[in-house]
């Protein structure tokens, strides 16, 4: 760290006596890394216990400033370090002629890389769990150890008995005829028919028939995944991998659960194991890239006013674009008159409220959010493909509540309450509400995106790559105080370009707080920032997301109204009529009024000592520090256009230039 950034650190950049990181989840590309990397005169040879060339650093650079174009701005002084998007592309010497500035200093953006590396080395040096490792990896198996004299097949039957004991059920009778393959195929069919109890028993009979068959073990793990019993699922998946180390689907599902549990490094190593086994596997490639992208929206402790020339860029953009965005359009290729605004606090496009729901409904949402989040990943195993002929991917990513349907779950009841109480609308004024639950590690962000339908017929109209439909309002309901903020940029899509303006002149940041709701125009570019990066934690950020669609109905299968009673876990989220009435009565009782969250406007250059390009923008936008955002834990307006005019700030101790603390 000291060599790389000049920042103090208790460790050097090599770790004598620490674990070799060559097989670390973020270090799988060490074999391709530099045979000679020079950092301030320090050469790292291949095979040394060093982390400079690990993919951790590669991924951290991806967080930093458009790695593919990473030429540090004038004013930076950097070491000879070649940066490439390709994994393992770090570590080759850059010709001295291409080095900007004097030798001996480097970009403060490398702080994030150093942070990731330091975190990885510290965590890798931890004590062993004592569990045997999964074949071909350094990941501990979560399958129970075989007892003395116990075969792997006998252990599988013991795991099966443990499952049925936990369910309070007797083991089904062993199959008298048929094969493991036929029992498995019939079980999958019954699962897709909604007969999940029959499917469970068929999968169990397959294990009793041949407890050494990898597919039989996998299907029992799959059933536990669909039932949202993830610790039991992991035991089966690891038993499958021990039996068949090349079982790609078991590795994929295992890694997805690791990611959902906040074990980010183990998840990444699992996805990379899949890509070693099957380099063309699109699921693992997408999940791994998503995991990296969700880290790349981090706020970095590096100012961009001087280093990036942000003030000049923002002033130029302000001259080229109007100060206010055009009115919201449900379809920007087919503009119509905008609906009448019923909630005046949303006149600027973004607002937040506390004390949104009753405690009774909030507790019901607490019980539901994990199931609805996991439902996104598991419902595709339950609902038959035949519902959508010709469509290969039939899983629903979001749930649809049409305007004429009564609420059947806690989130649907909450969505209607928000529509009426916050937006001051009624169900018959909207086509419906799209919603989903999200449970993520506080150290995972969410890449910036537009909320838009998937697989729509209108996608690609007139050669345009984006879908033109947008909800009228998007919203996030926070169930926890933990986690990073929602970030909303004043950028929209229009017929001419996907991002207008190309550099946002204003944005908002809303910090999470239990029972807080942030609402924003459904056409704005938005995402979420992580608290830290590459730190494993069991601390989770729990939210429900609600999109309010005025006239358009998002297309199936991406968004659809599933029959939750057919799903072994989601069926428990259906409200009985008495429970639904009780929650409606709780919402109707007099209680504390909605509390608008005060908007704190940041309009001085000195308010933005840090920066982030959100893994998307061509300019690293000036940003407040995460510590500043947590001070009041509120809603912040980031007025970059006004702040740019105050650069450089005049400081008492440095009258000649701006200083940032």
DRENVOVO-747100 format. One record per residue (C-alpha): z, y, x. Coordinates in steps of 0.5 Angstrom, whole numbers, padded with zeros to 4 digits, always signed. Layout:
ZYX...
This chain:
+0000+0000+0000+0002+0005+0005-0005+0003+0009-0009+0004+0003-0006+0010-0001+0000+0013+0003+0005+0012-0002+0011+0009+0000+0012+0001-0001+0017-0004+0001+0011-0009+0003+0005-0009+0007-0001-0011+0005+0000-0018+0008+0005-0022+0006+0008-0026+0012+0011-0033+0010+0009-0031+0002+0005-0036-0002-0002-0037+0000-0006-0033-0006-0012-0037-0005-0011-0041-0011-0008-0035-0015-0010-0034-0022-0013-0027-0020-0015-0030-0013-0020-0035-0014-0026-0032-0011-0022-0031-0004-0027-0036-0001-0032-0031-0002-0028-0025+0000-0029-0022+0007-0029-0025+0014-0027-0018+0016-0025-0012+0012-0022-0006+0016-0017-0002+0013-0015+0003+0017-0016-0001+0023-0013-0007+0021-0017-0013+0020-0016-0019+0016-0019-0025+0018-0021-0031+0013-0016-0036+0012-0010-0031+0013-0004-0030+0008-0007-0024+0005-0009-0021-0001-0014-0015+0000-0020-0020-0001-0017-0023-0008-0021-0022-0014-0014-0019-0016-0017-0013-0012-0024-0014-0015-0021-0013-0022-0017-0007-0021-0023-0004-0018-0026-0005-0024-0020-0001-0028-0021+0004-0023-0027+0009-0024-0034+0005-0026-0034+0000-0020-0041-0001-0020-0042+0007-0018-0035+0008-0015-0037+0013-0010-0031+0017-0009-0032+0025-0010-0032+0030-0005-0024+0031-0003-0023+0024-0002-0022+0021+0004-0023+0013+0004-0023+0007+0009-0029+0003+0010-0029-0001+0004-0035-0004+0000-0034-0004-0007-0038-0009-0012-0038-0011-0019-0039-0018-0016-0033-0023-0016-0031-0023-0008-0036-0017-0007-0030-0014-0004-0029-0014+0004-0035-0013+0007-0035-0007+0012-0039-0001+0009-0043+0003+0015-0039+0009+0017-0045+0013+0015-0043+0012+0008-0036+0014+0009-0034+0021+0005-0029+0025+0009-0025+0024+0015-0023+0017+0017-0016+0015+0015-0014+0017+0008-0017+0014+0001-0018+0015-0006-0011+0015-0010-0015+0011-0015-0013+0005-0010-0006+0006-0013-0008+0001-0019-0011-0004-0014-0005-0004-0010+0000-0004-0016-0004-0011-0018-0004-0014-0011+0004-0012-0010+0005-0015-0017+0001-0021-0016+0004-0023-0009+0011-0022-0012+0010-0026-0018+0007-0032-0014+0013-0032-0009+0017-0034-0015+0021-0041-0015+0017-0047-0017+0018-0049-0024+0019-0057-0022+0013-0059-0026+0007-0063-0024+0001-0059-0023-0005-0059-0028-0011-0063-0024-0015-0058-0020-0010-0052-0021-0004-0049-0019-0001-0049-0026+0005-0053-0028+0004-0058-0034+0007-0057-0040+0007-0064-0042+0013-0068-0041+0014-0072-0035+0013-0079-0036+0020-0083-0036+0021-0088-0031+0016-0094-0032+0013-0090-0038+0005-0090-0038+0001-0084-0040-0001-0088-0046+0007-0089-0048+0008-0082-0046+0003-0080-0051+0006-0084-0057+0013-0081-0055+0010-0074-0056+0007-0076-0063+0014-0078-0065+0017-0072-0063+0012-0068-0067+0013-0072-0073+0021-0072-0072+0020-0064-0072+0016-0064-0079+0021-0069-0082+0016-0074-0083+0015-0082-0081+0009-0084-0077+0003-0086-0081+0001-0093-0081-0003-0095-0075-0011-0096-0077-0013-0103-0078-0020-0101-0077-0025-0096-0075-0025-0093-0068-0022-0087-0064-0029-0083-0065-0029-0085-0073-0022-0083-0074-0023-0076-0070-0029-0075-0074-0026-0076-0081-0020-0072-0079-0025-0066-0077-0028-0067-0084-0022-0067-0088-0019-0061-0084-0025-0057-0086-0025-0059-0093-0018-0056-0093-0014-0063-0093-0010-0061-0087-0005-0067-0088-0010-0072-0089-0013-0069-0082-0006-0069-0079-0005-0077-0081-0012-0079-0078-0011-0075-0072-0005-0079-0071-0008-0086-0072-0013-0084-0067-0007-0083-0062-0004-0090-0064-0010-0093-0064-0012-0091-0056-0006-0086-0053-0010-0086-0047-0017-0083-0050-0017-0076-0048-0021-0074-0055-0015-0077-0059-0010-0073-0055-0014-0066-0056-0015-0067-0063-0007-0067-0064-0007-0061-0060-0012-0058-0064-0008-0059-0070-0002-0056-0067-0006-0050-0066-0009-0049-0073-0002-0050-0075+0001-0045-0070+0005-0049-0067+0003-0047-0060+0009-0050-0055+0007-0057-0058+0000-0055-0058+0001-0054-0050+0004-0061-0049-0002-0064-0052-0007-0060-0049-0004-0061-0042-0004-0068-0043-0011-0068-0045-0013-0065-0038-0008-0069-0034-0012-0075-0038-0019-0071-0037-0019-0066-0032-0026-0063-0034-0024-0062-0041-0027-0055-0042-0025-0054-0049-0018-0056-0048-0018-0051-0042-0020-0046-0046-0015-0046-0052-0010-0047-0047-0012-0041-0044-0012-0037-0050-0005-0039-0052-0003-0037-0045-0006-0030-0046-0003-0029-0053+0004-0031-0050+0003-0025-0045+0002-0030-0039-0004-0026-0037-0005-0029-0030-0004-0036-0032-0009-0034-0038-0014-0032-0033-0014-0037-0028-0015-0042-0034-0021-0038-0036-0024-0039-0029-0022-0046-0028-0027-0047-0034-0032-0043-0031-0032-0047-0025-0033-0053-0029-0038-0050-0034-0041-0044-0031-0045-0042-0037-0039-0043-0042-0040-0037-0046-0033-0037-0049-0029-0037-0043-0034-0032-0040-0032-0027-0046-0025-0028-0046-0024-0027-0038-0028-0021-0039-0024-0018-0045-0018-0020-0041-0020-0015-0035-0023-0010-0040-0017-0009-0043-0013-0008-0037-0018-0003-0035-0016+0003-0040-0010+0004-0036-0008+0011-0034-0008+0012-0026-0004+0017-0022-0009+0021-0020-0012+0027-0022-0019+0029-0024-0019+0036-0024-0021+0037-0017-0023+0030-0015-0028+0029-0020-0030+0036-0022-0027+0035-0029-0026+0042-0031-0034+0044-0029-0036+0038-0033-0032+0039-0039-0034+0047-0039-0041+0045-0039-0041+0040-0044-0037+0045-0048-0043+0050-0048-0048+0044-0050-0044+0041-0056-0041+0045-0062-0033+0045-0062-0032+0041-0068-0035+0034-0070-0040+0034-0076-0037+0031-0082-0036+0023-0083-0042+0019-0085-0041+0012-0088-0048+0011-0085-0050+0016-0080-0058+0013-0081-0057+0015-0088-0053+0021-0089-0050+0024-0095-0045+0029-0098-0038+0027-0095-0033+0025-0100-0027+0030-0102-0021+0030-0097-0015+0028-0101-0010+0028-0095-0010+0035-0092-0006+0033-0086-0013+0029-0084-0017+0035-0084-0017+0035-0076-0019+0027-0077-0013+0024-0074-0005+0024-0077+0001+0020-0077+0007+0019-0081+0014+0015-0080+0018+0012-0085+0011+0009-0089+0014+0003-0092+0020+0000-0095+0025-0004-0090+0023-0010-0095+0016-0010-0094+0016-0008-0087+0021-0015-0086+0015-0019-0090+0010-0016-0085+0014-0018-0079+0014-0025-0082+0006-0025-0083+0004-0021-0077+0004-0027-0072+0000-0032-0077-0005-0027-0079-0006-0026-0071-0007-0033-0070-0011-0034-0076-0017-0030-0073-0017-0036-0067-0016-0042-0072-0019-0041-0078-0026-0043-0076-0023-0050-0075-0021-0050-0082-0027-0047-0086-0033-0051-0087-0040-0049-0084-0044-0050-0090-0041-0044-0093-0046-0040-0089-0052-0044-0088-0056-0042-0082-0050-0039-0079-0047-0042-0072-0041-0038-0072-0037-0038-0078-0030-0036-0076-0027-0030-0080-0025-0024-0075-0022-0020-0081-0020-0021-0088-0023-0017-0094-0019-0015-0100-0024-0012-0105-0022-0007-0110-0022-0011-0116-0017-0017-0113-0010-0017-0113-0006-0017-0107-0004-0024-0105+0000-0023-0098+0005-0018-0095-0001-0014-0091-0005-0013-0097+0001-0010-0101+0002-0006-0095-0006-0004-0095-0005-0002-0102+0001+0002-0101-0002+0006-0096-0008+0008-0100-0004+0010-0105+0002+0014-0102-0001+0016-0095-0009+0017-0097-0007+0019-0104-0013+0015-0106-0014+0009-0111-0017+0002-0110-0023+0003-0115-0025+0009-0111-0026+0004-0105-0030-0002-0104-0024-0005-0101-0020-0006-0095-0021-0010-0088-0015-0012-0085-0012-0016-0079-0006-0017-0075-0005-0016-0067+0000-0019-0063-0001-0017-0056+0003-0016-0049+0005-0009-0048+0001-0010-0042-0005-0011-0045-0010-0005-0048-0016-0005-0052-0022-0003-0050-0025+0003-0053-0030+0001-0059-0032+0003-0066-0030+0000-0072-0037-0003-0075-0039-0009-0079-0041-0015-0075-0048-0019-0076-0050-0014-0081-0057-0014-0084-0058-0006-0082-0056-0008-0075-0061-0005-0070-0064-0001-0075-0070+0003-0072-0069+0000-0065-0062+0003-0065-0057-0002-0062-0051+0000-0066-0049-0002-0073-0049+0005-0077-0044+0003-0082-0037+0006-0081-0030+0006-0085-0028+0012-0088-0021+0011-0085-0018+0007-0080-0011+0006-0079-0006+0002-0075+0001+0001-0077+0006-0001-0072+0012-0006-0073+0015-0005-0066+0017+0001-0061+0014-0003-0055+0007-0002-0052+0002+0003-0050-0001+0008-0055-0007+0008-0059-0012+0013-0056-0018+0016-0060-0023+0020-0058-0028+0026-0061-0034+0022-0060-0038+0019-0066-0045+0015-0066-0051+0019-0069-0058+0018-0070-0060+0021-0063-0055+0017-0059-0049+0012-0059-0044+0017-0056-0044+0024-0058-0042+0028-0054-0043+0024-0048-0036+0027-0045-0031+0028-0051-0028+0035-0051-0022+0033-0055-0018+0026-0056-0011+0024-0059-0006+0019-0057-0001+0016-0062+0005+0013-0059+0008+0006-0062+0014+0007-0067+0016+0002-0072+0014+0004-0079+0009+0009-0076+0002+0009-0079-0003+0013-0075-0010+0014-0079-0016+0017-0076-0023+0018-0078-0027+0011-0078-0033+0013-0074-0029+0016-0068-0029+0012-0061-0022+0009-0060-0018+0004-0057-0011+0002-0054-0008+0004-0047-0003-0002-0044+0004+0000-0041+0003-0003-0034-0003-0008-0032-0002-0015-0029+0005-0016-0031+0007-0022-0035+0012-0021-0040+0014-0024-0047+0015-0017-0050+0010-0016-0055+0006-0010-0059+0005-0012-0066+0001-0008-0071-0003-0009-0077-0010-0005-0077-0013-0003-0084-0020+0000-0085-0022+0003-0091-0029+0002-0093-0032+0007-0098-0038+0004-0101-0040-0001-0096-0037-0008-0096-0037-0011-0089-0041-0018-0088-0039-0025-0088-0037-0029-0084-0034-0024-0079-0030-0021-0085-0029-0025-0091-0024-0027-0096-0021-0033-0094-0017-0038-0099-0011-0038-0095-0008-0044-0099-0013-0049-0095-0010-0047-0088-0004-0050-0086+0000-0044-0083-0003-0038-0087-0002-0042-0093+0006-0040-0092+0003-0032-0092+0001-0033-0099+0006-0029-0104+0009-0032-0110+0009-0028-0116+0016-0027-0116+0016-0025-0109+0010-0020-0110+0014-0016-0116+0020-0016-0112+0016-0012-0106+0013-0008-0111+0019-0006-0114+0022-0004-0107+0016+0000-0106+0017+0004-0112+0024+0005-0111+0026+0012-0109+0027+0013-0102+0026+0018-0096+0020+0021-0096+0014+0020-0091+0015+0024-0085+0009+0027-0082+0009+0026-0074+0009+0033-0071+0003+0034-0067+0004+0036-0059-0002+0040-0057-0003+0039-0049-0008+0045-0047-0006+0047-0040-0009+0044-0034-0002+0042-0031-0001+0038-0037-0006+0033-0035-0004+0031-0028-0007+0023-0028-0013+0021-0031-0017+0015-0034-0024+0014-0035-0022+0008-0041-0027+0003-0037-0033+0007-0041-0034+0014-0039-0038+0017-0033-0032+0022-0032-0025+0020-0031-0021+0024-0036-0015+0028-0034-0009+0025-0038-0002+0026-0038+0003+0021-0035+0005+0015-0039+0012+0018-0038+0011+0024-0041+0008+0021-0047+0014+0017-0048+0019+0023-0047+0018+0025-0055+0014+0018-0057+0010+0022-0062+0003+0024-0063-0001+0028-0058-0007+0032-0058-0011+0033-0052-0015+0039-0052-0019+0038-0045-0024+0044-0047-0019+0049-0047-0015+0046-0041-0021+0046-0037-0021+0054-0038-0014+0054-0035-0016+0050-0028-0014+0052-0023-0007+0053-0025-0003+0058-0021+0003+0055-0019+0009+0059-0015+0009+0054-0009+0002+0054-0008-0001+0060-0011-0008+0058-0008-0009+0052-0011-0007+0047-0017-0001+0042-0015+0001+0036-0019+0008+0033-0019
